Each structure stands twice: as C-alpha cells, then as structure tokens.
Amino acid sequence: DEIREIPKNILPPDVMPEAGMTLYTRGSDGQPVPVRIVEVRNNVIIVNFNHPLAGKTLNFEVEIVGIL
C-alpha cells in the first residue's frame, strides 16, 4: 500500500485538491506517474501512489503465434 500524506502547500497555488482527483508526479526515471487523491484534510492531502490497476483482477486473451 502506497498511501501517503503530503503537505497541501507543495501543490501549485492554482490547484484546488479534491478527493478522486488525479495528479501527476515524476518517477525516479523522470516519467510521469499518476497519483489519486483519496482525502483532503486541513493542511495535508492523502494520496494513493499505487498503480491504478493494483488489486484488480486482470484477464488476458492471447494467441500463440509460434514456438521457438
């Protein structure tokens, strides 16, 4: 579980955080990473850093086109 509290004041002043809102931060490789706001409190926001598909059941249909 990658749920964290972060200070509200690190957001740009024009961002009004709301629960359910998706924000983007940069990963260690510099790529954008989506994070979801879970809760907004007085001076902090609770943010979910888990992948959006974390904890979900994924089903794939595949076709094998060859065997080496």
N, CA, C and O atoms as CSV, one atom per row, in Angstrom:
chain,resi,resn,atom,element,x,y,z
A,1,ASP,N,N,0.842,-1.185,0.000
A,1,ASP,CA,C,0.000,0.000,0.000
A,1,ASP,C,C,0.879,1.237,0.000
A,1,ASP,O,O,1.704,1.445,0.890
A,2,GLU,N,N,0.685,2.021,-0.989
A,2,GLU,CA,C,1.456,3.263,-1.118
A,2,GLU,C,C,0.539,4.462,-0.896
A,2,GLU,O,O,0.397,5.310,-1.776
A,3,ILE,N,N,-0.081,4.530,0.278
A,3,ILE,CA,C,-0.929,5.655,0.655
A,3,ILE,C,C,-0.081,6.572,1.523
A,3,ILE,O,O,0.499,6.141,2.519
A,4,ARG,N,N,-0.016,7.847,1.134
A,4,ARG,CA,C,0.848,8.785,1.872
A,4,ARG,C,C,0.135,10.098,2.134
A,4,ARG,O,O,-0.767,10.492,1.395
A,5,GLU,N,N,0.554,10.768,3.195
A,5,GLU,CA,C,0.113,12.132,3.473
A,5,GLU,C,C,1.166,13.073,2.909
A,5,GLU,O,O,2.360,12.888,3.141
A,6,ILE,N,N,0.724,14.075,2.174
A,6,ILE,CA,C,1.661,15.089,1.693
A,6,ILE,C,C,1.101,16.468,2.029
A,6,ILE,O,O,-0.115,16.661,2.040
A,7,PRO,N,N,1.983,17.424,2.302
A,7,PRO,CA,C,1.517,18.773,2.642
A,7,PRO,C,C,0.810,19.419,1.447
A,7,PRO,O,O,1.261,19.296,0.308
A,8,LYS,N,N,-0.284,20.097,1.715
A,8,LYS,CA,C,-1.028,20.786,0.666
A,8,LYS,C,C,-0.193,21.871,0.004
A,8,LYS,O,O,-0.355,22.146,-1.185
A,9,ASN,N,N,0.692,22.484,0.765
A,9,ASN,CA,C,1.436,23.633,0.240
A,9,ASN,C,C,2.484,23.269,-0.819
A,9,ASN,O,O,3.104,24.164,-1.393
A,10,ILE,N,N,2.696,21.955,-1.093
A,10,ILE,CA,C,3.633,21.619,-2.174
A,10,ILE,C,C,2.944,21.632,-3.541
A,10,ILE,O,O,3.607,21.553,-4.575
A,11,LEU,N,N,1.600,21.732,-3.541
A,11,LEU,CA,C,0.871,21.823,-4.807
A,11,LEU,C,C,0.974,23.238,-5.356
A,11,LEU,O,O,1.126,24.190,-4.590
A,12,PRO,N,N,0.892,23.386,-6.671
A,12,PRO,CA,C,0.853,24.742,-7.239
A,12,PRO,C,C,-0.357,25.503,-6.680
A,12,PRO,O,O,-1.386,24.891,-6.396
A,13,PRO,N,N,-0.249,26.815,-6.521
A,13,PRO,CA,C,-1.329,27.580,-5.893
A,13,PRO,C,C,-2.660,27.533,-6.652
A,13,PRO,O,O,-3.716,27.748,-6.057
A,14,ASP,N,N,-2.618,27.256,-7.945
A,14,ASP,CA,C,-3.858,27.228,-8.731
A,14,ASP,C,C,-4.566,25.875,-8.696
A,14,ASP,O,O,-5.640,25.735,-9.281
A,15,VAL,N,N,-3.991,24.875,-8.025
A,15,VAL,CA,C,-4.600,23.549,-7.925
A,15,VAL,C,C,-5.442,23.481,-6.658
A,15,VAL,O,O,-4.936,23.686,-5.555
A,16,MET,N,N,-6.727,23.192,-6.825
A,16,MET,CA,C,-7.642,23.026,-5.697
A,16,MET,C,C,-7.912,21.535,-5.541
A,16,MET,O,O,-8.755,20.990,-6.254
A,17,PRO,N,N,-7.209,20.855,-4.614
A,17,PRO,CA,C,-7.317,19.399,-4.498
A,17,PRO,C,C,-8.703,18.942,-4.036
A,17,PRO,O,O,-9.314,19.542,-3.151
A,18,GLU,N,N,-9.181,17.858,-4.662
A,18,GLU,CA,C,-10.449,17.243,-4.287
A,18,GLU,C,C,-10.272,15.732,-4.303
A,18,GLU,O,O,-9.488,15.204,-5.091
A,19,ALA,N,N,-10.998,15.036,-3.434
A,19,ALA,CA,C,-10.947,13.576,-3.408
A,19,ALA,C,C,-11.365,13.037,-4.769
A,19,ALA,O,O,-12.336,13.505,-5.363
A,20,GLY,N,N,-10.619,12.045,-5.259
A,20,GLY,CA,C,-10.897,11.448,-6.565
A,20,GLY,C,C,-10.096,12.072,-7.695
A,20,GLY,O,O,-10.016,11.500,-8.782
A,21,MET,N,N,-9.505,13.226,-7.459
A,21,MET,CA,C,-8.718,13.924,-8.482
A,21,MET,C,C,-7.415,13.168,-8.743
A,21,MET,O,O,-6.807,12.629,-7.819
A,22,THR,N,N,-6.998,13.131,-9.994
A,22,THR,CA,C,-5.720,12.526,-10.350
A,22,THR,C,C,-4.700,13.630,-10.588
A,22,THR,O,O,-4.954,14.576,-11.333
A,23,LEU,N,N,-3.551,13.499,-9.948
A,23,LEU,CA,C,-2.424,14.403,-10.150
A,23,LEU,C,C,-1.297,13.594,-10.772
A,23,LEU,O,O,-1.337,12.364,-10.767
A,24,TYR,N,N,-0.309,14.268,-11.299
A,24,TYR,CA,C,0.848,13.595,-11.881
A,24,TYR,C,C,2.110,14.096,-11.222
A,24,TYR,O,O,2.301,15.296,-11.026
A,25,THR,N,N,2.971,13.149,-10.882
A,25,THR,CA,C,4.285,13.457,-10.334
A,25,THR,C,C,5.308,12.783,-11.242
A,25,THR,O,O,4.926,12.093,-12.187
A,26,ARG,N,N,6.562,12.961,-10.981
A,26,ARG,CA,C,7.604,12.322,-11.801
A,26,ARG,C,C,8.225,11.167,-11.026
A,26,ARG,O,O,8.540,11.303,-9.843
A,27,GLY,N,N,8.398,10.035,-11.692
A,27,GLY,CA,C,9.048,8.890,-11.094
A,27,GLY,C,C,10.549,9.071,-11.084
A,27,GLY,O,O,11.059,10.074,-11.585
A,28,SER,N,N,11.261,8.115,-10.523
A,28,SER,CA,C,12.719,8.206,-10.437
A,28,SER,C,C,13.372,8.223,-11.812
A,28,SER,O,O,14.500,8.692,-11.961
A,29,ASP,N,N,12.661,7.709,-12.822
A,29,ASP,CA,C,13.188,7.726,-14.191
A,29,ASP,C,C,12.767,8.971,-14.965
A,29,ASP,O,O,13.073,9.103,-16.150
A,30,GLY,N,N,12.062,9.886,-14.293
A,30,GLY,CA,C,11.636,11.127,-14.931
A,30,GLY,C,C,10.304,11.029,-15.660
A,30,GLY,O,O,9.808,12.029,-16.180
A,31,GLN,N,N,9.725,9.845,-15.704
A,31,GLN,CA,C,8.450,9.651,-16.393
A,31,GLN,C,C,7.289,10.089,-15.503
A,31,GLN,O,O,7.372,9.961,-14.282
A,32,PRO,N,N,6.200,10.606,-16.096
A,32,PRO,CA,C,5.043,10.993,-15.284
A,32,PRO,C,C,4.363,9.779,-14.658
A,32,PRO,O,O,4.223,8.732,-15.290
A,33,VAL,N,N,3.946,9.939,-13.408
A,33,VAL,CA,C,3.290,8.873,-12.660
A,33,VAL,C,C,1.964,9.435,-12.129
A,33,VAL,O,O,1.966,10.438,-11.415
A,34,PRO,N,N,0.821,8.796,-12.473
A,34,PRO,CA,C,-0.455,9.284,-11.931
A,34,PRO,C,C,-0.627,8.878,-10.472
A,34,PRO,O,O,-0.289,7.757,-10.090
A,35,VAL,N,N,-1.152,9.791,-9.657
A,35,VAL,CA,C,-1.485,9.511,-8.269
A,35,VAL,C,C,-2.899,10.041,-8.023
A,35,VAL,O,O,-3.301,11.042,-8.616
A,36,ARG,N,N,-3.650,9.368,-7.149
A,36,ARG,CA,C,-5.033,9.747,-6.912
A,36,ARG,C,C,-5.199,10.298,-5.501
A,36,ARG,O,O,-4.703,9.714,-4.538
A,37,ILE,N,N,-5.898,11.421,-5.384
A,37,ILE,CA,C,-6.188,11.999,-4.074
A,37,ILE,C,C,-7.320,11.198,-3.445
A,37,ILE,O,O,-8.393,11.050,-4.030
A,38,VAL,N,N,-7.063,10.683,-2.242
A,38,VAL,CA,C,-8.045,9.890,-1.519
A,38,VAL,C,C,-8.871,10.776,-0.594
A,38,VAL,O,O,-10.085,10.610,-0.483
A,39,GLU,N,N,-8.200,11.721,0.072
A,39,GLU,CA,C,-8.874,12.568,1.058
A,39,GLU,C,C,-8.141,13.894,1.164
A,39,GLU,O,O,-6.922,13.954,1.009
A,40,VAL,N,N,-8.890,14.954,1.429
A,40,VAL,CA,C,-8.304,16.276,1.639
A,40,VAL,C,C,-8.598,16.681,3.077
A,40,VAL,O,O,-9.750,16.692,3.512
A,41,ARG,N,N,-7.531,17.014,3.810
A,41,ARG,CA,C,-7.668,17.487,5.191
A,41,ARG,C,C,-7.216,18.936,5.254
A,41,ARG,O,O,-6.923,19.532,4.217
A,42,ASN,N,N,-7.153,19.515,6.443
A,42,ASN,CA,C,-6.802,20.933,6.575
A,42,ASN,C,C,-5.506,21.300,5.860
A,42,ASN,O,O,-5.520,22.120,4.941
A,43,ASN,N,N,-4.389,20.706,6.268
A,43,ASN,CA,C,-3.087,21.086,5.715
A,43,ASN,C,C,-2.410,19.977,4.926
A,43,ASN,O,O,-1.302,20.164,4.424
A,44,VAL,N,N,-3.065,18.819,4.809
A,44,VAL,CA,C,-2.472,17.689,4.087
A,44,VAL,C,C,-3.499,17.073,3.153
A,44,VAL,O,O,-4.707,17.236,3.324
A,45,ILE,N,N,-2.982,16.361,2.161
A,45,ILE,CA,C,-3.842,15.542,1.322
A,45,ILE,C,C,-3.344,14.105,1.419
A,45,ILE,O,O,-2.142,13.858,1.520
A,46,ILE,N,N,-4.276,13.164,1.389
A,46,ILE,CA,C,-3.943,11.746,1.432
A,46,ILE,C,C,-3.944,11.280,-0.016
A,46,ILE,O,O,-4.946,11.401,-0.721
A,47,VAL,N,N,-2.797,10.742,-0.451
A,47,VAL,CA,C,-2.603,10.410,-1.860
A,47,VAL,C,C,-2.287,8.923,-2.010
A,47,VAL,O,O,-1.503,8.363,-1.243
A,48,ASN,N,N,-2.903,8.297,-3.001
A,48,ASN,CA,C,-2.669,6.893,-3.319
A,48,ASN,C,C,-1.669,6.817,-4.467
A,48,ASN,O,O,-1.979,7.211,-5.592
A,49,PHE,N,N,-0.469,6.310,-4.184
A,49,PHE,CA,C,0.584,6.192,-5.179
A,49,PHE,C,C,0.579,4.828,-5.871
A,49,PHE,O,O,1.431,4.570,-6.721
A,50,ASN,N,N,-0.375,3.943,-5.518
A,50,ASN,CA,C,-0.454,2.633,-6.161
A,50,ASN,C,C,-0.854,2.783,-7.625
A,50,ASN,O,O,-1.526,3.745,-7.995
A,51,HIS,N,N,-0.439,1.833,-8.449
A,51,HIS,CA,C,-0.853,1.812,-9.847
A,51,HIS,C,C,-2.367,1.712,-9.903
A,51,HIS,O,O,-2.954,1.024,-9.068
A,52,PRO,N,N,-3.029,2.374,-10.856
A,52,PRO,CA,C,-4.498,2.331,-10.931
A,52,PRO,C,C,-5.078,0.917,-11.030
A,52,PRO,O,O,-6.225,0.702,-10.639
A,53,LEU,N,N,-4.317,-0.043,-11.538
A,53,LEU,CA,C,-4.811,-1.415,-11.656
A,53,LEU,C,C,-4.415,-2.299,-10.471
A,53,LEU,O,O,-4.741,-3.486,-10.454
A,54,ALA,N,N,-3.726,-1.743,-9.493
A,54,ALA,CA,C,-3.296,-2.527,-8.337
A,54,ALA,C,C,-4.510,-3.093,-7.609
A,54,ALA,O,O,-5.477,-2.382,-7.336
A,55,GLY,N,N,-4.442,-4.384,-7.302
A,55,GLY,CA,C,-5.509,-5.033,-6.564
A,55,GLY,C,C,-6.675,-5.496,-7.411
A,55,GLY,O,O,-7.607,-6.108,-6.889
A,56,LYS,N,N,-6.648,-5.218,-8.716
A,56,LYS,CA,C,-7.733,-5.640,-9.600
A,56,LYS,C,C,-7.367,-6.940,-10.292
A,56,LYS,O,O,-6.192,-7.215,-10.535
A,57,THR,N,N,-8.367,-7.729,-10.606
A,57,THR,CA,C,-8.149,-8.961,-11.348
A,57,THR,C,C,-8.065,-8.616,-12.826
A,57,THR,O,O,-8.954,-7.961,-13.371
A,58,LEU,N,N,-7.000,-9.057,-13.467
A,58,LEU,CA,C,-6.809,-8.795,-14.889
A,58,LEU,C,C,-6.919,-10.108,-15.653
A,58,LEU,O,O,-6.325,-11.111,-15.258
A,59,ASN,N,N,-7.666,-10.102,-16.729
A,59,ASN,CA,C,-7.811,-11.271,-17.588
A,59,ASN,C,C,-7.298,-10.913,-18.977
A,59,ASN,O,O,-7.601,-9.840,-19.499
A,60,PHE,N,N,-6.530,-11.803,-19.565
A,60,PHE,CA,C,-5.981,-11.568,-20.893
A,60,PHE,C,C,-6.360,-12.715,-21.802
A,60,PHE,O,O,-6.408,-13.870,-21.377
A,61,GLU,N,N,-6.627,-12.397,-23.040
A,61,GLU,CA,C,-6.826,-13.415,-24.061
A,61,GLU,C,C,-5.635,-13.308,-24.995
A,61,GLU,O,O,-5.356,-12.235,-25.529
A,62,VAL,N,N,-4.926,-14.422,-25.197
A,62,VAL,CA,C,-3.725,-14.388,-26.022
A,62,VAL,C,C,-3.827,-15.414,-27.128
A,62,VAL,O,O,-4.571,-16.392,-27.042
A,63,GLU,N,N,-3.063,-15.161,-28.158
A,63,GLU,CA,C,-2.954,-16.123,-29.271
A,63,GLU,C,C,-1.483,-16.434,-29.446
A,63,GLU,O,O,-0.688,-15.526,-29.689
A,64,ILE,N,N,-1.102,-17.703,-29.330
A,64,ILE,CA,C,0.289,-18.108,-29.515
A,64,ILE,C,C,0.494,-18.245,-31.028
A,64,ILE,O,O,-0.206,-19.004,-31.699
A,65,VAL,N,N,1.463,-17.496,-31.542
A,65,VAL,CA,C,1.706,-17.494,-32.983
A,65,VAL,C,C,2.928,-18.294,-33.374
A,65,VAL,O,O,3.208,-18.459,-34.561
A,66,GLY,N,N,3.646,-18.784,-32.411
A,66,GLY,CA,C,4.813,-19.594,-32.731
A,66,GLY,C,C,5.547,-20.018,-31.489
A,66,GLY,O,O,5.424,-19.401,-30.431
A,67,ILE,N,N,6.326,-21.095,-31.631
A,67,ILE,CA,C,7.151,-21.600,-30.528
A,67,ILE,C,C,8.551,-21.760,-31.063
A,67,ILE,O,O,8.758,-22.367,-32.114
A,68,LEU,N,N,9.508,-21.221,-30.348
A,68,LEU,CA,C,10.914,-21.315,-30.767
A,68,LEU,C,C,11.603,-22.497,-30.140
A,68,LEU,O,O,12.788,-22.724,-30.386
